[in-house]
Amino acid sequence: MSESASRRPLATRLRTLGRRATLRPADRVLVSGWFSMKYGGATAGDVEAHGVVCEWLDELGMPYDLALGAPFEGGVDWRRARPSRYTHLVLVCGPVWKGSALEPLLERFHSCRRVGVNLSVLTPLAEWNPFDVLLARDGLGDERVDLSIVRKVHLSPLVGVLRVHEQREYGDLARTTEAGAALDRLLGASQVVPVEIDTLLQTKDGRALARAEGDVEALIARMDAVVTMRMHGLVLALKNGVPAVAIDPIEGGAKIAAQARALAWPHVHVAGDLHGERLASSLRACLEPSARVLATRCANAGRASVGTLKDEFVQALG
């Protein structure tokens, strides 16, 4: 390749190569990898890498199918797909070696032009090389940067989840199971990444969950929002400007509902009235930028009220 050609954007060079190849109308690619194996342990990076290859094929105007195995949905099952339907098999991302679960896939499509991209090669090529073209990530002495570095993806919001499993002190008014189920339905219907957080510092058997209270708050402070069945989940979230959907698991409301009123925080729901759409609406509202402004405002007002409480405490000491 000439120096001037190497300086062209990659997409431009791909289109040029595509024109030079003069693709036949019947040319079709099967894009495969560990994500093609049933519960094959595909990682987020594997999926991002195949997304990059699919973008390149789109730029070339070359049709392709995506071979997917459970738990991924859609695509085609490579075990049932007819090899004669494809001119190329592209294997994307991850380690590859003789005897791996990928070997039957490569053998089934031996009639295709087999191209390996972004692979870690573990078996010496002198012993095993099923590829017509191999653009390895590593293992051949010439390392290449992983494809996931150029993939643009939508980042889902991080939502801290704080649960409570029992509150015997409230007797028959406790609805922790009902509240927990409502919380799970909310998360299941939302496009968020749940991060389980517990305000307990240790369990009853002495197992430490955190070294200090700051560890818990460090997690909460980094969330985009919080869904909490714990009162301190609400307080520590607002303290750090993090909006919270508060779920009071006590019928009629108890300390969580009371704390939401004291802080003038609107997104609180009480056991016995946990309607899915209202919970979902609260979570959507808490993920808006304006909710962080409101959370900070409520926290500042709360700090001011604690200042008044301090004066009352000093007076109480006489």
N, C-alpha and C positions, 0 to 999 in steps of 0.2 A: 504494500500500500504506500502511495506517495505521501510525503510529509503534509502537503496541502489537504489531501483526503483525510488523513488521520485527525486533522484539526476540526473537521466538520462535526456538528452535533451527532450523537449516536443515532437518534431517530432518523436523521437525514441519510446516514450511512446505511442503515438497515433498509430504508426504502430503495436506495440505489442498488444494494445487493439483491433486493427482491426483484427489481426490474431486470437485473442482469440474469437472474436465475430463470426468468420467463416461466413462471409457475403455470402448470397445466390446470385446466378447469377441475380436474378430478383430485388435485392435491388437497389433502386434509390431514391435520395433525391431531394426535391424541396426546394431551398433556397429562403427565402422570407423576407420581412420587409416593412418598409415604402416606400422603393423604388419600391415596387410592386404595390402601390396604384397610380392611375392616378392623377398626380400632387399632390402627397401626402406630399410634403414638405420635401423630403429626403435631408439630409445634406451630405457634403463631408465626414464627419466622418462615416455616415451610410454606404456609398458606400465603404469606406476603410475597415470597419469592415466586410462587407460581402466578401470582397476580401480575408481577412484573413481566414474566414471559408472555402471559396472555395479552398484556398491553402491546408488547413488541409485535405479536402476531396480528393484532388489530391494525397496527400501523402498516404492516406489510399487506394487509387485505387478505390474509391467508386464513381460511376457515379452520376451526378446531373444535374438539370436544374435550371436556374435562373429566378425567376418570376419578370418581369419588367413591370412597367406602364409608361405612358407618363410623362415627355418628354424623358425618356430613351428608346432606341431602342434595338431590339433584344430580346432574352429571350423568355419566354412564358407568356401568359395571364392566370393567375390563375383561372379566372372565367370560362375559356373554357377548361382548362386542366382536364383530367380525374383523379380523386383521386386514382383510382385503379392502375394507372401507377406508383404510388410512395408508398414506404414503410415508408418513413420518411418525415416529414415537419420540416424544421429548420427555426425558426423566429429569425432574427438577428437585434439587435441594436434598440435603441430608447425607448420611453415610451410605456407601454402597460397597458390598463385598461379595465374594463368591459364597453361596450358601445362604444369603439373606433372603427375606421374604420377597424381595424385589426381583430375584432371579427368574422365577416362573413368569413374571410379567414380561421381562426382557426376552425370554425364550418364545413366549406366545406370539410376540410381534417381531420375530426374527426377519420376516419378509419386508419390514419397513426400514427406512433409513433411521437408525437409532442415534439420537443425540442426547448426550448427558450434559446438563448445565448446573453449575453451582453445587457440585457434589464433592464430598470428602471421600477420596478413593483409598480403601483400606487393603485391597488385594493388589499385589504388583501386576502391572499390565502384562508382563511376560507369562503370568499364570492364568490370567482371566481378563478378557477385554471384549465385552459384547457390543461395544459402541462403534459406530462408524465415525462419529465426531465426539470428542470428549473435551468439554470446557470446564475442567475441574476447578473447584474452590481451593482444595488443598490435597496433598498426598502425592503429588507428582513433582514436587520441588519448586513449583511456580505458583505461589499463593495469589488468589484473587479476592477482592472484597465481596462479601456476601451481598446478594441482590436486594435483600430487605432494606438496605440503607437508602434506596431511592423510592421505595413504595410509599405513596401518600395514603393514609388511612384516617378514618374518622375516629377520634379518641372518645370513647364513652365516658360519662361522668363517673367519678368514684364516689360511692355512697357508703358511709359508715353505718353499720348495723349493730345496734346495742339491744340485746334481749334481756328479759328477766324470765326465769323458769318457774318460780313459785314465790308467793308472798303470803305466807300462812297468817301473818299478823292481820290480814284483812278478812280472814274467814271466808264465808260463803260469797262475799262480794268480789273476790278475786276471779278474774276471767283471763288468766294468762294464756291458756290454750287457745281461746278464741282470738285474743289479740295477736298471738304469734302466728296463727293461721292467716289472719288478715294481712300481717306484715309480709308473710311469704307470698301471698297472692299479689300484693303490690309490687314486690321485687320481680316476680315472675313475669309480670305484664309490662315491665319498664325496661328500656334499653340502657341499663346502668351496670356498673361493675360493683357488686356488693363486697364490702370489706368488713368481716366480722371483728368487732371490738368489744372488750369486756371491761367494765370499770372495776371489777374485782381485782385486787392485787395478788390474792392467792386463794386457792380452793380450800375446802374444809379439811382436806387431807394434807394441807401444808404445801401443795405444789404451787410454786410461784408462777403467776401469769405475767407479771411485770416487776421490774426492779424498784420503780418509784412511780408516784402519781404522774410525773412529767412524761413518762413513757406513753401512758394512755392518752394524755392530752396532745402529745406529738402526733399521734395517729389521727385523732379527731381534727386537729388544726389543718391537716393536709387534705381533708376530704372536700369534695365539691358540695356535698350536702350530707345530712345524717338522718336516719330513721331510727328513732329510739323508743324503747319501752322503759327506759331508766331515766329518773329525774336528772341525775348528774350528766347524762348524755345530752340532755337539752341545755343545761346550764353551761357546760364546758364547750359545747358547739357555739352557742351564741357569744360566749366570752371571746372566742377566736374569730368571730365574724362569719361563722359557718351556719347557714340556714338549716333548720331541723324540722322534720315531721315528727311531732310528739304523739305517741299512742299511749294513753293511760289505760292500763289493763284492769283497772278497778271499776266496777259498775257504778255509774253516777259520777265518777271522777274522784281522784284523791290528790296526792302530792304533786303529780306531774301536771294535772290540770290547774292546780293552785299556783304552781310555779310559773306556768305559762301566763296566768292572769297577772301575777306579780311583775312579770317582765313585759307585759303587754304584747306577748307573742301570739299571733293569730292562728298558726298552723298546729292546732292541738285537736285530737280526736279521742273520744272516750268509749270504753267498752260498752256494748249494747247499742252503739250508734256508729259502727265502723263500716260505713258504706264505701265500696270499692272506688267508685268514681270520685267521691270527695277526697279520699286518700290520694288517688292518682293526680287529682287537680292540685292538691297541696304539694306533692313532690315536684310536679312540673313548675309550680310557682317558685319553689325553693331552689330550682336550678337556673332561675333567671338572675341576671346581674343585680337587679334592684333588690332582690332578697338579701344579698350580702350587705347592702347599705342598711336595710331595715334591721338585720341581725346586729350590726355594729351599733346602731342607734339604741336598740333595746338593751344591749350590754352596757353601754355608757350610762343609760338611765338607771340600770340596776346597780352599777358601781356607786352612783351618787346616793342611792337609797341605802346602801350598806354604810356609807359615810355617816348618815343620820343614825343608823343602828349603833355605830361605834360610839357616838356621843351618848346615846341612851345607856350603853354598857358602862361607860366610864362613870356616869352618874349613879348607876346601880351599885357601883363599888364604894360609893359614899365619899 
